[in-house]
Amino acid sequence: MDLEMLQAQIWLREADAGRIDIEGILKDDEAWVYRNYLRYAARSEVDTPYTFYIDCDGTDDNCWEMARYIKQLKGRTVAVIDDEAISGGLIIALACDHRIAVSGAKFAWHGSPKKPGNDWRSDEDRVDFITERTTAPRELWEEKAESGKAYWFKAEEALEWGVIHEVKK
């Protein structure tokens, strides 16, 4: 058995036990594994609670699909941001029922370029999603999307805006 196969088996055992680590930049092949696992879990009748340990910068399209499946999971979902939730990483965290960040965690969000064939999210849809999952006013997220630049913020600001529910020291 090669190392990749062994790592995949360990990952699946941890995921089945409710722990999913999402780290680094999610490339298409990695995101495919997460998406397919989450799609399967979302269709399951089992109400396993899941904890997502997030330290990543994900590509938007992959992360939107993952977020859709996370929202369909029957068990409680918790996001733990232990360093960064940038772009798609932020979207994955926001899909969870409860969100915790360590003090010093960094977040970034920005609008995305409109491309022909974008499957299910326009900037307006993205702003709707974020507004529904936070306490910050819609205008704040619209302004950030329209700027076209990444907007960086820290855990304390994320707590103030309802992006996360608690900050751990």
N, C-alpha and C positions, 0 to 999 in steps of 0.2 A: 504494500500500500504506500503510495507516495505521500509526501508531506501535505500537499494541497488537499488531498482527499481526507486525511486525518484531521486537518484543521476544519474542514467542512463538517465532518461528523461531530466534532466537539462543538462547533457553532450551533448545529441543529439541536444537540442535546440541551445546550444552554437556552436556546430559544424556546424549546418545548417546555422548559422549566420556568419560562417567563422572563428571561434576561436577554436583552438584545443590545449589543454594543455597536454603535455607529460612529466610526472614527475616520478622520482624514477626508480626502476628497472622494466622493462616491462616483466611481467611473461606471460606465454603462453595464459592464459584466457584473460588478459587485451589486449595483442597484437592482439588476435583474433577479439576483438571488433573494435579496430582501423583499422586493415586490412580490415575487411568487410565493415566498413563505407567508407574507402578510395576507395575500389574497386567499391562500388556503386556510389560514387561521381565522380570517374574517368569516369564512363560510362554515366554519366548524360550530357545533352547538356547545362546545366547551367554553366555560367562562373563565379561562385562565387570566389572572392579572399579569400585566406585562410592565416591566420597567425598562425604559430605553435610556441607555447611557450615551449621551450625545457629546461629541467633540468633533464637529465636522463642518465642512463646506460642501454642500451637495449641489448637484446640478438641478436646476429648477424642475424640469419636466419629470425627472425620476422621483423627486421628492414630493411633488404634488400627487402622483399616483400612490406613493407610499402613505401619504397623509390620508388619502381617501380610504385606504384599507385600515389604517390605524383607527380612524373614527368609527369603523364598522365592527371592531373587535368587541366581544360581549363582556369581557372582564375589564376591570379598571385599568387604566393606562397612566403611567407616571413617566415624566421626562426628567432626567437628572443631567443638567448641563455642567460638566466639570471643567470646561475651559472655554470653548467657543461654540456658538450656534450661529453660523453665518449662512445667509441666503437660504438655501434649501434645508440646512440644519435647523434653522429657525422655524421653518414651515413644519418639519417633522415634530419638533417640540410642541408647537401650537396645536397640533392634532391631538395631543394627549390630554387626558382629563385633569391631571395635576402636574404642575411644573415647578421644579426646584433648581436653583443655581447656586454654585459656590460663590462666595464673595470674590470678586475679581474676574468673574466670567465675562466674556465679551459677546456681543450680539451685533449682527449687521443685517439690514434689509434694504432692498431697493426694488424699484419697478423693473420690469423686464422688457426687452425689446419686443415689439409686436412683429411676429413672423407669420408668413402665410402657412397655414396648416398647423398652428399651435393647437393642440388637441382640446383641452378643456378649460384653460385659464387665460383670460385677458387680464390686463391690469385692474380693471374694475372688479372682476371676479376675485382677484387676489386681495384687493382692498376689502371687499365684502368679507372674505374668510378671516382676515386678520382683525377686522373690526368686531366680528362676532365673537372672536376668541380672546379679546383683550378689553380693557376698560378705557383705553385712549380714544379720543374723538376721531371719527372717520377723516376729518380734515387733515389731521396730523399724518396719517398714512398716505392720503392722496398727495399731500405736498411732497412727501419722501419719494413716492412713485414717480411723480412728474419731474423731479430733479434729475432722474436717470443715474444718480450717483448712489453708491452704497452709503447708508447712514449707519454709523457705528454708535453703540450705546453700551453702558455697563449694567451690571446686575441690579444696582440700586434704581436706575432709571427704568429698567424692565419691570421691577417690582411696582414702581409708581404707576406705570401704564397698564398693569395687569397682564403683562406678557408672561410673567412667572408669578407664582403664589407665595414663594418663600425663598429667602437667601440664607444659606448655611455658611457659617464662618469656617 
